[in-house]
């Protein structure tokens, strides 16, 4: 299982909403344009990429994936009242 922090900057409201909906199927929104997601396999990762590529306009939009290793996720923390980063019961699976 791979964990990612995903950020985006998308100029179109319509595309932004669609990308947000796709990412929410893989994890949780932790900020307006920031998600923590978990991908179970290479196949699932490819499906996610394909879904997003159908929506994005590469010339106008930016979507970044930051890999977070399992040990790094354990060392992450939050100063707010929200769940800890990558807290198991906070991640949604489909």
Order of alpha helices (4+ residues) and beta strands (2+ residues): beta-alpha-beta-beta-alpha-beta-alpha
